[in-house]
Amino acid sequence: MKRYVLDSHAILAYFNGEEAGKPVTDILKKTLEGGAESYMSVINWGEVYYVSLREKGLDQAEASIKTLGEYPIEIVEANRFFTLEAAKFKGTNKMSYADAFAAALAKHKKAELVTGDPEFKSVEKEIKILWL
């Protein structure tokens, strides 16, 4: 079964109705139909909230998180294992700490990371990326 890790960039593109969000629609549909599994780090989940809050206000941030909770995406908590893996990505690549959690989750789940964020270029040899 196909596995995906959705970065905040992918979810925000989807929520904003951007062209880059169209593959996310397909992934969510496959997940709903049982043909795929979708994951998101709780750190990236929080990133969706704070970006929505900063750009569109409290009501939109709350609506984004509520809507995200209705999708078939497993939100994975940041335990010591994931935090250490993320720290390794952060310590050896030029990327944000939140992005490092997405990379660590994709590596652990042997999943394709869905993103359009160019910071992930540095980890293309370690994880598979579906570029938006």
Phi and psi in degrees as a GROMACS rama.xvg file:
@    title "Ramachandran Plot"
@    xaxis  label "Phi"
@    yaxis  label "Psi"
@TYPE xy
-71.5992  137.702  LYS-2
-122.04  139.051  ARG-3
-129.783  143.201  TYR-4
-112.968  123.273  VAL-5
-95.5758  120.259  LEU-6
-79.7536  159.767  ASP-7
-59.1019  -33.9445  SER-8
-57.2644  -43.1255  HIS-9
-65.743  -45.9299  ALA-10
-65.6172  -42.821  ILE-11
-65.6978  -37.3997  LEU-12
-63.0888  -40.2124  ALA-13
-64.6594  -50.4192  TYR-14
-60.5965  -34.8408  PHE-15
-84.9776  0.963154  ASN-16
68.3575  25.8412  GLY-17
-76.7603  157.95  GLU-18
-56.3137  -38.8783  GLU-19
-64.7982  -17.479  ALA-20
-83.2176  -10.4874  GLY-21
-61.6955  -42.2626  LYS-22
-62.4356  -28.4301  PRO-23
-66.0467  -39.1296  VAL-24
-56.6976  -46.4095  THR-25
-63.6303  -40.784  ASP-26
-64.2609  -44.5529  ILE-27
-64.2254  -37.9224  LEU-28
-63.6685  -45.7822  LYS-29
-60.5698  -39.4894  LYS-30
-66.048  -43.7721  THR-31
-60.4626  -35.9311  LEU-32
-81.9421  -4.20552  GLU-33
87.4998  8.30784  GLY-34
-93.9515  -0.487861  GLY-35
-155.52  163.464  ALA-36
-119.65  137.24  GLU-37
-123.368  138.672  SER-38
-132.201  157.162  TYR-39
-150.701  136.699  MET-40
-70.0211  143.736  SER-41
-60.6613  -26.602  VAL-42
-67.3483  -43.6933  ILE-43
-70.5939  -31.8141  ASN-44
-59.6908  -45.9701  TRP-45
-64.4794  -33.4664  GLY-46
-64.3551  -39.4542  GLU-47
-58.4512  -42.6995  VAL-48
-64.1393  -51.4842  TYR-49
-69.5326  -33.2213  TYR-50
-67.1535  -42.4068  VAL-51
-63.088  -42.0793  SER-52
-61.4015  -47.9165  LEU-53
-66.1961  -42.0374  ARG-54
-88.0157  -29.9798  GLU-55
-129.435  -5.50837  LYS-56
99.7498  171.281  GLY-57
-60.7752  -45.633  LEU-58
-59.792  -43.366  ASP-59
-68.7744  -37.428  GLN-60
-62.3327  -45.4576  ALA-61
-64.0507  -41.6795  GLU-62
-64.2642  -38.1645  ALA-63
-61.6218  -46.4237  SER-64
-67.7464  -39.8316  ILE-65
-62.3108  -46.5533  LYS-66
-62.2506  -44.1565  THR-67
-58.697  -36.5338  LEU-68
-66.6406  -17.9164  GLY-69
-87.9483  -8.85824  GLU-70
-89.9315  158.154  TYR-71
-82.0033  52.6798  PRO-72
-111.279  125.266  ILE-73
-81.4164  119.122  GLU-74
-86.6926  119.338  ILE-75
-99.1383  124.241  VAL-76
-68.1737  155.362  GLU-77
-92.2085  97.2007  ALA-78
-96.2738  -173.822  ASN-79
-62.1907  -39.905  ARG-80
-59.2445  -52.9225  PHE-81
-67.0046  -35.301  PHE-82
-65.655  -40.6107  THR-83
-66.0171  -43.8893  LEU-84
-62.2374  -41.6156  GLU-85
-64.4142  -40.1762  ALA-86
-61.9179  -36.6342  ALA-87
-65.1873  -43.9156  LYS-88
-62.328  -45.0548  PHE-89
-64.1687  -40.8649  LYS-90
-71.4733  -20.2989  GLY-91
-116.106  1.40146  THR-92
-140.671  155.091  ASN-93
-89.1222  94.0098  LYS-94
-156.383  161.159  MET-95
-70.9435  159.661  SER-96
-65.5661  -38.5683  TYR-97
-61.3303  -42.9053  ALA-98
-63.3406  -34.2675  ASP-99
-63.0046  -34.3699  ALA-100
-67.6708  -39.7478  PHE-101
-63.002  -43.2273  ALA-102
-63.0449  -43.4453  ALA-103
-62.5201  -40.9584  ALA-104
-66.1803  -43.001  LEU-105
-61.5132  -41.3965  ALA-106
-63.1658  -47.8708  LYS-107
-63.1112  -42.6674  HIS-108
-84.3754  -3.99513  LYS-109
52.4648  48.6384  LYS-110
-114.182  162.6  ALA-111
-87.7698  125.465  GLU-112
-82.1607  126.111  LEU-113
-101.359  115.231  VAL-114
-162.4  166.298  THR-115
-127.203  7.49804  GLY-116
-78.3659  118.073  ASP-117
-65.7309  -12.9309  PRO-118
-60.4017  -22.2886  GLU-119
-80.2131  -6.56804  PHE-120
-54.1108  -36.6438  LYS-121
-69.1828  -13.8758  SER-122
-114.537  11.8305  VAL-123
-58.3444  -26.4636  GLU-124
-80.6247  -16.2021  LYS-125
-100.058  -29.5608  GLU-126
-136.515  154.843  ILE-127
-84.5648  136.383  LYS-128
-125.164  132.751  ILE-129
-99.3785  105.659  LEU-130
-80.6382  131.009  TRP-131
